Amino acid sequence: MTEKSNKHLITQSMFDNLEYDKDMETSNTKLTAMTTNVTSPLAMLIFHTSDIDAATYHLAKSLDSMNSNSIRCVFVQESCAERFSAKLKSKLKSYTKEELQSLQLIESIEKANEIVSRLNAKTILPETLSEYVFPLVWDFPQEHFQIDGKPLPVVSLFTFRTTKEAIGMVKKESICKGATIWCENQAMSYEVIAETPLKDYYLNCFNVDWAPIQQYITKEQPFAVVEKSYHYETLQVAGKMKNIVFPYGTSFAN
């Protein structure tokens, strides 16, 4: 990557004091349900130009409140898949039975891990293991991890080579209603937005409050505003309203 492109790279340090971090539980010893502004299951797209440290940080934190609003599918550009795996592995943690009781997830995690074992699926595991882990599984879609139509606490991982391929893969995972996109190139991010049938898009961020434009989202009225260090917009794309947010004051390459 050239010196010029590095000036545009959105990095974790730019996000450290932004609002989306305020509700995050930082303890490594106590598991609590994360207060979230996400309202539906998300896909995560990670391009090779992105800040993988920041993306994997938010993916790992999403697991702490593994529910219907968590990240469920992750699409990683093939050229950075090994780097992604290594950085995520260092951020993951496993849990004791006592830690999971408050979230009522023990039975569903046990069922999920039974299915993963039966499929002989490749997974990413924490560096330190205790009794329970949330499965992160390569190359198996979410349809494999449902019981009576309800999703189990499993994250599906996939690799892609091109933006077009990533878009096609996102379209196949109907469980996801929004996406968090980690990419230096704004035009590429908006291409994903235009071509995928989702509603909410977080560009280089996650768990941001939609309150500044909520009334316009409800009315399905196009609007844009900058507030609390974020650019918000709701607009119509191919007849469908879409909501977009990204950190303000950072530059995208085009």
Secondary structure, DSSP 8 states (H G I E B T S, - for coil): --HHHHTT---GGGGTTSGGGTT----SS----------S-EEEEE-TTS-HHHHHHHHHHHHTT-STTSEEEEEEEGGGHHHHHHHHHHH---B-HHHHHTTT-HHHHHHHHHHHHHHT--B---SS--SB---EEES--GGGSEETTEE-S-EEEEEESSHHHHHHHHHH-TT--EEEEE-SBHHHHHHHHHHS--SEEEES--S---GGGHHHHHHT--EEEEETTEEEEEEEETTEEEEEEEETT---B-
